[in-house]
């Protein structure tokens, strides 16, 4: 058997190159491992510092996103509240209209009818007061002229006693 040499066999040369390349990769990995063992704590601290920076950036981005989401939700809530209030207003109007129609069918006066009646009653009362004051002036004047004038000095003692209310004190221990 013949021994193959790189010069005699081109496939052997490629195999040798692959082995050399794999050997170099292996050695590079061992070198990186050794370097990491030597400078491991420094690299670890650097990674922690980089991680803290990334965490701070992502936390700020998350807070901004949360603030935007809260603002949008507040807008949605406000819009929903406005629409709901409008819906309640419409429902209230429908209810009022139906009640008014039912009362009208029963012959009940509307609020406008009652207000018109109040206005008419007020006007009639004012007219009655005016007429009453016009007719009562001459009657009062005639009654005043016909009646004799009484003064406090002319009052009889019996009249004075009758006009005063009696005030009796209850004695302690007595009923009454």
C-alpha positions as CSV (number, residue, x, y, z in Angstrom):
1,X,0.0,0.0,0.0
2,X,1.0,3.4,-0.9
3,X,1.0,6.2,1.5
4,X,-0.9,9.2,0.2
5,X,0.9,12.6,0.3
6,X,-0.6,15.9,-0.4
7,X,1.3,16.2,-3.6
8,X,0.1,12.8,-4.9
9,X,-3.6,13.2,-3.8
10,X,-5.5,16.5,-4.1
11,X,-8.3,15.1,-1.7
12,X,-5.7,14.6,1.0
13,X,-4.6,18.2,0.8
14,X,-8.2,19.4,1.3
15,X,-8.6,17.1,4.2
16,X,-5.4,18.5,5.8
17,X,-6.6,22.1,5.4
18,X,-9.9,21.3,7.0
19,X,-8.2,19.6,10.0
20,X,-5.9,22.6,10.3
21,X,-8.8,25.0,10.2
22,X,-10.8,23.0,12.8
23,X,-7.7,22.9,15.0
24,X,-7.4,26.7,14.8
25,X,-11.0,27.2,15.6
26,X,-10.6,24.9,18.6
27,X,-7.6,26.9,19.8
28,X,-9.4,30.2,19.3
29,X,-12.3,28.9,21.5
30,X,-9.8,27.8,24.2
31,X,-8.1,31.1,24.0
32,X,-11.4,33.0,24.4
33,X,-12.3,30.8,27.3
34,X,-9.0,31.4,29.0
35,X,-9.3,35.2,28.4
36,X,-12.8,35.2,29.8
37,X,-11.6,33.4,32.9
38,X,-8.9,36.1,33.4
39,X,-11.1,39.1,32.7
40,X,-14.4,37.5,33.6
41,X,-15.4,39.8,36.4
42,X,-14.7,42.9,34.3
43,X,-16.7,41.5,31.4
44,X,-19.5,40.5,33.7
45,X,-19.7,44.0,35.2
46,X,-19.7,45.5,31.7
47,X,-22.5,43.3,30.7
48,X,-24.5,44.2,33.8
49,X,-24.0,47.9,33.1
50,X,-25.1,47.5,29.5
51,X,-28.1,45.5,30.6
52,X,-29.1,48.2,33.1
53,X,-28.9,50.8,30.3
54,X,-31.1,48.7,28.0
55,X,-33.6,48.1,30.8
56,X,-33.8,51.8,31.5
57,X,-34.5,52.6,27.8
58,X,-37.1,49.8,27.5
59,X,-38.7,51.0,30.8
60,X,-39.0,54.6,29.5
61,X,-40.4,53.3,26.2
62,X,-42.9,51.2,28.1
63,X,-44.0,54.1,30.3
64,X,-44.5,56.3,27.2
65,X,-46.5,53.6,25.5
66,X,-48.6,53.2,28.7
67,X,-49.2,57.0,28.9
68,X,-50.3,57.0,25.3
69,X,-52.6,54.1,26.0
70,X,-54.1,55.8,29.0
71,X,-54.7,59.0,27.1
72,X,-56.4,57.0,24.3
73,X,-58.5,55.1,26.9
74,X,-59.5,58.3,28.6
75,X,-60.6,59.7,25.2
76,X,-62.6,56.6,24.5
77,X,-64.2,56.8,28.0
78,X,-65.1,60.4,27.5
79,X,-66.5,59.7,24.0
80,X,-68.5,56.8,25.4
81,X,-69.8,58.9,28.3
82,X,-70.9,61.6,25.9
83,X,-72.7,59.1,23.6
84,X,-74.3,57.4,26.6
85,X,-75.5,60.7,28.0
86,X,-77.0,61.5,24.6
87,X,-78.7,58.1,24.6
88,X,-80.2,58.8,28.0
89,X,-81.3,62.2,26.9
90,X,-83.1,60.7,23.9
91,X,-84.7,58.0,26.1
92,X,-85.8,60.6,28.5
93,X,-87.4,62.7,25.7
94,X,-89.2,59.6,24.4
95,X,-90.5,58.8,27.9
96,X,-91.7,62.4,28.4
97,X,-93.5,62.4,25.1
98,X,-95.3,59.1,25.8
99,X,-96.3,60.2,29.3
100,X,-97.6,63.5,27.9
101,X,-99.7,61.6,25.2
102,X,-101.1,59.3,27.8
103,X,-102.1,62.2,30.1
104,X,-103.7,64.0,27.2
105,X,-105.7,60.9,26.3
106,X,-106.9,60.9,30.0
107,X,-108.0,64.5,29.7
108,X,-105.3,65.9,32.0
109,X,-104.2,69.5,31.2
110,X,-100.6,70.0,30.0
111,X,-98.1,72.2,31.7
112,X,-98.8,74.9,29.2
113,X,-102.5,74.8,30.0
114,X,-101.8,75.0,33.7
115,X,-99.5,78.0,33.2
116,X,-102.1,79.8,31.1
117,X,-104.8,79.1,33.8
118,X,-102.5,80.5,36.5
119,X,-101.9,83.7,34.4
120,X,-105.7,84.1,34.0
121,X,-106.4,83.5,37.7
122,X,-103.7,86.0,38.7
123,X,-105.2,88.6,36.3
124,X,-108.7,88.0,37.6
125,X,-107.5,88.2,41.3
126,X,-105.8,91.5,40.5
127,X,-109.0,92.8,38.8
128,X,-111.1,91.7,41.9
129,X,-108.7,93.5,44.3
130,X,-108.9,96.7,42.2
131,X,-112.7,96.6,42.1
132,X,-113.0,95.7,45.7
133,X,-110.8,98.7,46.7
134,X,-112.8,101.1,44.5
135,X,-116.2,100.0,46.0
136,X,-115.0,99.7,49.6
137,X,-113.6,103.3,49.8
138,X,-117.0,105.1,49.8
139,X,-118.5,102.5,52.1
140,X,-115.7,102.8,54.6
141,X,-115.9,106.6,54.5
142,X,-119.7,106.5,55.1
143,X,-119.3,104.0,58.0
144,X,-116.5,106.1,59.5
145,X,-118.7,109.3,59.4
146,X,-121.7,107.6,60.9
147,X,-120.0,105.9,63.8
148,X,-119.4,107.9,67.0
149,X,-115.8,108.3,68.0
150,X,-114.6,106.4,71.1
151,X,-111.5,107.3,73.0
152,X,-109.7,105.3,75.6
153,X,-110.8,107.7,78.4
154,X,-114.5,107.1,77.6
155,X,-114.3,103.3,77.9
156,X,-116.2,101.9,80.7
157,X,-114.3,100.0,83.3
158,X,-116.2,96.8,82.4
159,X,-115.3,97.1,78.7
160,X,-111.6,97.6,79.7
161,X,-111.7,94.5,81.9
162,X,-113.5,92.4,79.2
163,X,-110.9,93.3,76.6
164,X,-108.0,92.2,78.8
165,X,-107.2,88.5,78.9
166,X,-107.3,87.1,82.4
167,X,-104.1,85.7,83.7
168,X,-104.3,83.5,86.8
169,X,-101.3,81.9,88.2
170,X,-101.5,78.3,89.2
171,X,-100.4,77.7,92.8
172,X,-97.9,75.0,93.4
173,X,-99.5,71.8,94.4
174,X,-102.9,72.8,93.0
175,X,-104.4,71.5,89.8
176,X,-105.8,73.7,87.2
